[in-house]
């Protein structure tokens, strides 16, 4: 036989467990109509003990009207069918809706159930968390669908402004291949661009650049900058002058914008590449299986400062040489130093061959670790044909 102290300790532990689980027990006598509730059930219903427990027949009045059918089905299973059952319904406590789970079990006796035992648990916190999670998943799905739709629109706009070339471009005395590589993780496309076109004087315009930012604003500014370059090129002025004019355009017409660029004119008959840069890394020259960056002439970012001259550069080429122009997204990664990225590109570029230039760019991308997760990149490879070339 348990001592009185043991019974009190057991009761205290049971009450503590009910509070932790926010649940309590109830019992209804079907013959007398009397009800017995534990303290926690009174707490769950927000009912003072002096008011007494709610009779089973009166329980419906305390349930939200929309959930009364669920309670009726529960009582029918227990009282009519004589089997245990459970249901969830809501009550209003102090003006706040609370979610309850109730498990009822008929206690058998001769002639049918005489009593019903129940466990009542307040599951409001759990259901609220589930609703929050469900809403978060819905919002995340909508955001992903919206991002995918926006990316599709931006890609279509990019292709309309800057069609992606398929295979190598046929230009005088050259073999040219291009890759635009969107970032893996960024939903918005960037402002990377290129241009490769024959000029009326027989030279070939080669240019590549990157406008700051992502999304439609960056694409719109990229279009303005590229179209301005195409128009200015018709003046026949050298690359450093074109960059000076573009810098004025960015400063005065494209506010809060910066951009990098490399612009050059390739004289295919003399095999001379005359070029200038604005903040972009210098092109890479591949000759006889060795890759090295060209010496960088001075040139600040477009939009960074007025009146800063752009220094011209002149590179003599041979048949079989390759030039690789690229935007910074090719070498810059958050996980590695830019010099390490450049070394990887140089190693990969040394394997480029003019006869397989288009596929060669794919191998370069694979060798440096694939697309940049955070930034777009653009590559423009130019192979010089002629004696000794591919």
N, C-alpha and C positions, 0 to 999 in steps of 0.2 A: 504494500500500500504506500502511495506517495505521501510524503510529508507536506503540510500546508505550504511551507516555503518553496518546495519544488513546484507545486501547482502555480503559485504566484509567478515564479521565474518563467515557467513554460508559457503562461498567459502573456507575460511581458514580451517574451521573444516572439510569440505569434502576432501580437499587436505591432511590433516593430517590423516584422516581415510584411504585414499588410500595408503599412505606411510606405515602405520602400517600393513595393510593387503597385502601390495605389490601387489596391483591391481589398475587398472584404467579402464576408459571407452573409447569407440571409436564409431564413427558413420560414415557410408559410404553412400553416395548418389548414388544410382544405375543409375540415369539418367545422372548426370554430371560427375560421377566418382570421385568427390571430397571426401576427407576423413578429419575427425576431430578427434584428439586424445587429451586425457588429458595428463598433464605433466608426470604422473606416467607410462603411456604406453610408452612414449619416453624413460624413464629410464629403463623399463623392456626390451625393444629391444636394449638398448645401442645406441640409435639414437639421434643425435643432433637435436634440434628443427628447426634449420635453414634448415635442409634437408627435413623437412616436413614429414607428416604422409605417410605411405605406402598405396597405393590404394588397394582395396580388390582384384582386378584382379592380382596384383603383389605380393600378400602376399605369394604365394607358393614359390617364389624364396628365401624367407628368412627362410624357414623351412628345417630342415634336410631331405635329400632325402628319408631316410627310413620311414619318417612320413608324406610324402606328400599325400599318399592315404587317411590317416585319415582326413586331411584338405579337400581333394576333396569330401569325403563323407559328411563332415559337410556342405560345401557350397551347395551341391546338396540338402540336406534336407531343408536348409533355402531358397534357391533361387528357386528350382524347386517345392518343396512340400509346401513351404510357412509356415513352422512350426519352432518353436524354437528348438535348438539343441546345444549340447556341445561336445567338443573333447579335447584330450590332444595331444600335439606334442612338439617337441624340436626345439629350435633355437640355433645358435652359437653366443655368445656375447663375444667379446674380446678373442676368442679362447676357451671359456668355454661353454660347453653344458648347456642349461637352460631348465627346464621343465615348460611348460605353459599349463594352462587350459583356454579355450576360450568358452564363452557362447554367441551365436548369436541369435538375435530375429528380425524377419522381421517386419517392421512397415507397416501395411496394408494401402492401398490407392486404389482408383478406378483404375482398370486395373492391379492390382497385386502390389507386394512390390515395393515401391519407395526408401526406405531406410532400412538400416540394422543397428541395434544398437548392440553393443557388450561390454562384460566385459572380460578383460584380467587379469589373475592372474599368478604371478610367484610362482610356487609350488616346486621349486628346493629343498629347504630345507626339505620340507615334504617328497618328494620322496627319497631324499638321506637318511633320517632317516629310512624310511621304508626299503630301500635296506640294510642298516646296520643291522636293526633288523632281516630281513630275513636271511642275511648271518650269523648273530650270532646264530639264531635258527638252521640253517643248521649245523654250526660248532658244536653247543652243541649236536645236534642229532648224528652227526658223532662221537663226543667224547664219548657219552654214549654207542653207539654201539661198539666202539673200546674197551671201558672199560669192557663192558659185555663180549665181545669176549676174552679179556685178562683174565678176572676173570674165564671164563669157562676153558681156557687152564691151568691156575694156579690150579684150583680145580682138574682138571684131573691129573695134575702132583702131587699134594699133595696126591691124592688117590692112585696113583701108588707107591709113596714112603711110604705113611703112610695110609694104608687102614682103613677106618672108620669102627669100629666094629658094628655089628648089634646085639643088645641084650647083654646079659651077657657072659663073657668069662668063659670057663670051665678050671680052673686051680686047682691044688691039694689043697684041704681043704679050698678053697676060692670061693667067688662069686665076680666077677669083672665087672664093667660097666664103659664105657667111653663116654664122649661127647666132640666133637670139635665144638666150637660155633664161627663162623666168625662174625666180626664186622658188625653192621647194615648199617653204612654209608660209610665205607671205601671200595673202589672198589678193592684194592689189599689185598690178603690174607697174613696172618702173618706167623711167624716161630714157632708157638706153636707145640709141639709134645709130645708123650707119648710112653712108652714101658711097656709091661706086658707079661712076658714069663717065662716058667719053665727052670731051669738050670740043668746041668748034675748031680750036687750034691744034687738035691732034693729041693733046695730053689727056690723061685720065685723072679725074678727081677722085681722091680716096679720103674718106673722113669717117670718124667715129666719135661718139660722145655720150654723155650721161647727164640728164637734167635732174636736179635734186628732187626728192620726194617720190611718192607713189600715187597710184590711182589716176582718176580722170584729170585732175589739175596738172600732174606731171606729164601725162600724155599730151595734153593740150599745149603746154609750154614746149615740149619736145617738137611738136609739129610746127609751131611758130619758128623755133630756132632752125630747124632743118630746112624749112621752106625759104627762110631768109637767106641761108647759106647758098641754096641753089640759085636764087636770084642774084646775089652778090657775086657769085662765081663768074657770071657772064661779063663782069667788068674786066676780067683777065688779070686782076691784081694778085700778088703773091699771098701765100697762106697767112703770113704774119699780119698783113693788112686786113684780110678777111676776119681774122680773130679780133683785131682792134674794133672793127665795126660791130661784130657780134657782141663784144663786151659792152659797147655803148647801148646796144639794143636791150640786153639783159638788165643793165643798170636802170635805164630810163623807161622801159616798157614792161618788163617782167619783174615786178617788185617782189622782194623777199625770195629771190630765186638765185641759185648758183648753178653752174654747169661746168663739166670738164669736156675737153675736146682735143682731138688731134686732126689737123687738116693738112693734106699734102697734094701736090701735083706730080704725077708720074709721067716723065717724058720717056716713052717706050723706045723711041729711036736712039736717044742718047743714053738711055738707061740711068737716068738721074731722078731721084726722089727728093723734091724740094718741099720742106714741111715746117710746121710750127705746132706748138702745143700750149694748151691752157689747163694746167693742173693735172692733166692725165699722164699716166706713165708712158714712157717712150715706147715706140714699136720695137719688136724683136726681129733681128735679122738672123736668118738661118742660111748658113753657107757651108757646103761640103760636110754636112752632118753636125755642124757646131752651131749652137744658138747663143746669141748675146744681145742684150738690150743696146739700142743705139744711144749715143751720148745725148743727154737731155738738154735742149736749149731752154732758156728761162722763159717762163710764162705762167702768170697767176690764173686762178680760177676765173671763169667768166662771171661777172657780177660782183667780184670781190673788191675791185678798186678802179678808179678812173685814172687815165693817163699813164698806166704802166705799159711799157713797150713789150711786144712779143718778139723774141729773138728768132731769126730764121735758122734753119739747118739744111744741109745739103748732103745727101747720101748717094754715092755712086754704087751702082749695082752691076751684077754679071748675070749671064744666062744661067739658069738653074737656081738663082737666089730665091729666097722666100721672105716676105715681110708678114709679120703677124701683129695686127693692131687689135687692141682690146680695151674694154672698160674695166674700172677698178674692181667690179664685182667678181672678176675672174680670179683675182689673187687675194683679195681681202676676205678673211674669215674671222669670226669672233674667237674661234678656238685656236688660232695660230697667228704668228707674227707675219707681217706682210712680206718680209724678206724670205721667209720660208715658203710662202705661197709663190713668190716670184721664182724661186729656185725650182719648185715643182713644175711650173709652166715652162721654164727654160729647158729642163730635162725632157719634158714631153714634146716641146716644139722641135727639139733636135731630131725627132723621128719623122717629122713632116716631109713629104715628098710631093713635088709638083704634079706627078702623074696620078696621084691618089689623094688630092687635096681635100675633097669633100668628106670622104670617109676618115681622112686624117684628123679633121677637127673633132669628130666624134671620139676618136682615140685619145686626143688631148684632154677632152673633158673627163673621160673615164680615168685617165692616169692621174689627174689632180684631185680625184675624189668625188666627181660628179657635180651637179649644180650646187651653187651656193644656197644654203638654207634661207638666208635673210636678204639676199640682194640679187637683182638681175645682173646679167652679163651679156655683152655682145662681143663677138669675135669676127674679124675681117682678115682673111688670109689671102695674100697676093703672091702668085708664082710668076717669075720672070722667064718667059720663053726665049728661045733662040739658041745659037750654038752653045753647047755645053749644058743646055737646060734639058728638062724632062719633056 
